[in-house]
C-alpha cells in the first residue's frame, strides 16, 4: 500500500485524505477504550482534583501507543498472530491461558457497556434503562453477523469517533479551560493517597493491553504486511492520539465545569452530564450525553469482538472477524452482558468497578508476551524492538503490575 507521502496531490486537503485513508485499525481500538470506564474515571479525577491529574491520561496514552505499535509490528513483520507465535515459542498451554483470560477480561466489561448505553439513552429520551439496553442490543448483534465485517466496522468507527470528537470537544469549548492550572497539571504529582489509586484506575482505562494486543489482529483484517509499516505508524499515532485526546478533554470538562465552579465531586459520567445543564446550559448537557452514548455503543460492539478473537486464537481456532468462532463467542459475550444488566440492575459505576477487578487477570500475561516476542531477534530479525522502546515498554509493564496490585487491594478492602 502506498504511504501518505505518495498520495496524489500535495495540498492540505489531499494530505488530510491521505491520513484518513491510512487510519482505521487504531480507531477501532479507540472506540472500545474510550468507553464508560474511561469517561467515568476522568470525570471523577477532574471534578475531585481539578487539573492536577491531567498528566495521567497523557502518560497512559504514550504507553498505549508503544504497546499498540509493538503488537502491530509483530503481526506485520511475521504475518502471524500473537498466540500463533506464543504456541511456537512457549507451547499450547500458555496460548490457551492467554486467550481465556483475554476473553474474561473483555467479558467483564460488557455488562457496563450495556448499562451505559441504556443510561445515556434514558438521559436523552426517558423510559427505562433496561428497555434501551435491550433495544440497542439487537442492532449491535446484527452488525456482528454482517459479512465482510471489518470494512463495515471501520466505516462505523470513523463516523462514531467523529461524533465523539464533536461532542466532547464542543462540550469543553462551552465550559472553557483555565490554562494556568491546566499547564501545572502536566507535571506529575499526587494530591493525596487516594489520588494514587485513582491514577492507576485512570491508567487502566486508557492503557488497555487487551486492546493494544488486538491491533495485531486488525493488521491481518486490513491485509497489511511489512510494506505497510509506515502506514501502521500513522494509524497508531492518530488513532491512539484521538483516544488520549478524548480522555484529556473529558477531564478538562469536569475540572472546568465542576471543580473550578466549587461544585461537589461527581462519580459518574451521567452525573457530570446532569451537572452541566445548570452550570453551562442544555447545549453542553446534550453534547456530553451524546458523546457518552456513542462511546458506550461502540464499546458494546467492539469490546466482545476483541475477547472472542483472543479466545478463538488462544485455542487455535480461526481468529478472523468473519470466522464462525469469533462471531459465536462475540454473541455469547453480548448476551451475557445484557443478562447481567436485566437480572442484577446494577448501576454502571458498580459494573465498571467489578469489570476492572476481573479484567486485570489478563494484563501481566499479554503484556509479557508482547514484550518478549517484540524483542526476540529469531522471530523479528532486524525489526526486533530497539533498546529505548524496550525501556519505555518495561515502564508500561511496571504500570500494568501496579494496576493489578491496586485492584487486589480493592478486592481485599471489599471483603
CORPEBEL-V863873 format. One record per backbone hydrogen bond with DSSP energy under -1.0 kcal/mol. CO is the residue of the C=O (numbers start at 0). NH is the residue of the N-H. If there is no record, write none. Layout:
[[CO,NH] [CO,NH]]
This chain:
[[2,5] [3,6] [10,14] [11,15] [12,16] [13,17] [14,18] [15,19] [16,20] [17,21] [19,22] [23,27] [24,28] [25,29] [26,30] [28,32] [29,33] [32,34] [34,38] [35,39] [36,40] [37,41] [38,42] [39,43] [40,44] [41,45] [42,46] [43,47] [44,48] [45,49] [48,51] [50,53] [52,55] [54,58] [55,59] [56,60] [57,61] [58,62] [59,63] [60,64] [61,65] [62,66] [63,67] [64,68] [65,69] [66,70] [67,71] [68,72] [69,73] [70,74] [71,75] [72,76] [73,77] [74,78] [80,84] [81,85] [82,86] [83,87] [84,88] [85,89] [85,90] [90,94] [91,95] [92,96] [93,97] [94,98] [95,99] [96,100] [97,101] [98,102] [99,103] [100,104] [101,105] [102,106] [103,107] [108,112] [109,113] [110,114] [111,115] [112,116] [113,117] [114,118] [115,119] [116,120] [117,121] [118,122] [119,123] [120,124] [121,125] [127,131] [128,132] [129,133] [130,134] [131,135] [132,136] [133,137] [135,139] [136,140] [137,141] [138,142] [139,143] [140,144] [142,145] [147,151] [148,152] [149,153] [150,154] [151,155] [152,156] [153,157] [154,158] [155,159] [156,160] [157,161] [158,162] [159,163] [160,164] [161,165] [162,166] [163,167] [164,168] [165,169] [166,170] [167,171] [168,172] [169,173] [170,174] [171,175] [177,181] [178,182] [179,183] [180,184] [182,185] [183,186] [184,54] [192,196] [193,197] [194,198] [195,199] [196,200] [197,201] [198,202] [199,203] [200,204] [201,205] [202,206] [205,207] [207,211] [208,212] [209,213] [211,214] [212,215] [213,217] [214,218] [215,219] [216,220] [217,221] [218,223] [224,227] [225,228] [227,231] [228,232] [229,233] [230,234] [231,235] [232,236] [233,237] [234,238] [235,239] [236,240] [237,241] [238,242] [239,243] [240,244] [241,245] [242,246] [243,247] [244,248] [245,249] [246,250] [247,251] [248,252] [249,253] [250,254] [251,255] [252,256] [253,257] [253,258] [254,259] [257,262] [258,261] [267,271] [268,272] [269,273] [270,274] [271,275] [274,278] [275,279] [276,280] [280,284] [281,285] [282,286] [283,287] [284,288] [285,289] [286,290] [287,291] [288,292] [289,293] [290,294] [291,295] [292,296] [293,297] [294,298] [295,299] [296,300] [297,301] [298,302] [301,305] [302,306] [303,307] [304,308] [305,309] [306,310] [307,311] [308,312] [309,313] [310,314] [311,316] [312,315] [319,322] [322,326] [323,327] [324,328] [325,329] [326,330] [327,331] [328,332] [329,333] [330,334] [331,335] [332,336] [333,337] [334,338] [335,339] [336,340] [337,341] [338,342] [339,343] [340,344] [346,350] [347,351] [348,352] [349,353] [350,354] [351,355] [352,356] [353,357] [354,358] [355,359] [357,360] [358,361] [361,365] [362,366] [363,367] [364,368] [365,369] [366,370] [367,371] [368,372] [369,373] [370,374] [373,384] [375,379] [376,380] [379,382] [380,383] [385,389] [386,390] [387,391] [388,392] [389,393] [390,394] [391,395] [392,396] [393,397] [394,398] [395,399] [396,400] [397,401] [398,402] [399,403] [400,404] [401,405] [402,406] [403,407] [404,408] [405,409] [406,410] [407,411] [408,412] [409,413]]
